[in-house]
Amino acid sequence: MIINGQEHRSVSFKDGKVLLINQNKLPHTFEITACESYQQVAAAIHDMTVRGAPAIGAAGAYGMVLAAMSASDQNFSKDMEIALAFLLASRPTAVDLKNALHQVHADIISCLPDINKAKEIALVSAERFTDASAEDCRLIGEVGQELIKDEMNILTHCNAGALATVDWGTALAVLRMAHRKGKKFFVYVDETRPRLQGARLTAFELQQEGISHAIITDSMAGHFMQQDRIDLVITGADRICLNGDFANKIGTYSLAVLAKAHNIPFYVAAPQSTFDLNCEKGNDIQIEERSVEEITHLNGKLIANPGSTAFNPAFDVTPGAFVTGFITCKGTINPSDIRVLNPSME
Amino acid sequence: MIINGQEHRSVSFKDGKVLLINQNKLPHTFEITACESYQQVAAAIHDMTVRGAPAIGAAGAYGMVLAAMSASDQNFSKDMEIALAFLLASRPTAVDLKNALHQVHADIISCLPDINKAKEIALVSAERFTDASAEDCRLIGEVGQELIKDEMNILTHCNAGALATVDWGTALAVLRMAHRKGKKFFVYVDETRPRLQGARLTAFELQQEGISHAIITDSMAGHFMQQDRIDLVITGADRICLNGDFANKIGTYSLAVLAKAHNIPFYVAAPQSTFDLNCEKGNDIQIEERSVEEITHLNGKLIANPGSTAFNPAFDVTPGAFVTGFITCKGTINPSDIRVLNPSME
């Protein structure tokens, strides 16, 4: 992605460090956070310095590289298992992290007992995951841009952009590619409380790309649908089950219900790493509950009634029946056809 | 309402001043703002120092008293007309303001040419509106509390509390009265972006009253409905049309669609002053568009991408078909029966 005229990836590896665009500081400050241990990577995933299902997959993959570099020769296998569990625990809902970690871990273990080769292959495996994820997202853009017509008004939620996915984005890959092909459209950006990924990150990416947009509060989506001002909804996903149910940022389910009530097509764009063929249905997905302070405070300042508590589920689950189509690198597919995807992850 | 152990009204009149609980400073600071001119009252309505349809009606009524006190003897009628227009322009959507202003204005004009009597009657008329509004809301509580059962989970949006209505509240009058009758229930409080009236004011009122509650982001309502954790939705209103369509805080329409999709009863509580028998249908309601900075900034600090704009409709319109019943001082009525209400305002 282009930021201030320069090409960037949200997650990369250089000189023995995992480099993350700090998404908590954007858009006010553009800063690269360097992690020198897998524990630092896990902390950065947990505190959302890096966020977005595919991006935390890539961060986790590189975290395994740091783990392999620092593992003891005597307890290499055990150390790798500990690192795997530690990184896996950093966030529970997005499956990309699990998929990436298991892939890199399996590649490392396959080299044993040659520890030097295992350390070498760790980086190769992580780079392969990351490059594949970026290319997958580019293809999502190619596939999905065909849905975008001139004069369309498109609603998106949270940040399903290049920041969330190494490069290109998922929902935003579609918009980015359509824009580069010269299509003229307008994007309604849900601000996405509590962490404002829409207002901060999606708006930032769209502005960098020169795409017309306006921020709205999450509560306005229904109103604009009612006024015939939304033609299409596109979101990303954090985990997609076999039956088409999927987890995504809290508020996605409400949007899907509203879109259906207004006969507005609802698309979900996702790379192969977001499909979880081991997960039959949405009920099986663990929903992360984050801290109350994310609701009651903003930038460290109390914004709610001091004596009140809050609930903070970070995701919700939308049944596949609400999805018009999943935009994937292999084409746009029906919720009922996920079984035939057979993603390369599996 | 009880605040810190003392009885208060959100709007009152004392020693030639209109006294307003400053709702922009709550819950962090409890402060009474004193207005000494009708222009100050209009400014306080516009900047939401006082907010809530019935409360701005009462503030407007007292504003007319200040206008009558300061009007010139030579141009009394003309001055009153100017004041009426000025106060009317402070906020366009809630009909209570219009109803209150026209009522006090008519009472004043009916005394002419006796200007002294007109000035006297202004206060009598404003007090009558304010007392009637408070009593109306108390009755709403009596009527509505019958809907509340033990163990219920109730969702409310924005602040339809005592702060919004001189005293008691509308939606919150129902909860306040049910609580005082010993019923045990739980309230989900939509934070209500952009101005957080739920997180700040409703949570504050519920806490003062000792009612169990938790704040959620507006985007979570659908998720909790999907999980069968909401049994009932109650909101207030800013203007109710003859056909049952009503305007209320942005996000209400989304809630109504979600409630219908989950077969959850959706009630609207409102005093007589909120019914607009001159308004046939929702399309005729003017929706106030407020400043972009309410979305992009919080407490004066930029929270969104600096280069991005925002849309900020302050209200939306929900069709009557989504309303299970209107809770009024005269009983709970069907959306199709509003014509028979014949509110005292008319």
Interface residues (C-beta under 8 A of the other chain):
Chain A: P27 H28 Y188 V189 D190 E191 T192 R193 P194 L196 A199 R200 L201 A203 F204 L206 Q207 H213 A214 I215 I216 T217 D218 S219 M220 A221 G222 H223 F224 Q226 I250 G251 Y253 S254 V257 L258 A261 I295 T296 L298 N299 K301 L302 I303 A304 N305 P306 G307 S308 T309 A310 F311 P313 D316 V317
Chain B: P27 H28 Y188 V189 D190 E191 T192 R193 P194 L196 A199 R200 L201 A203 F204 L206 Q207 H213 A214 I215 I216 T217 D218 S219 M220 A221 G222 H223 F224 Q226 I250 G251 Y253 S254 V257 L258 A261 I295 T296 L298 N299 K301 L302 I303 A304 N305 P306 G307 S308 T309 A310 F311 P313 D316 V317
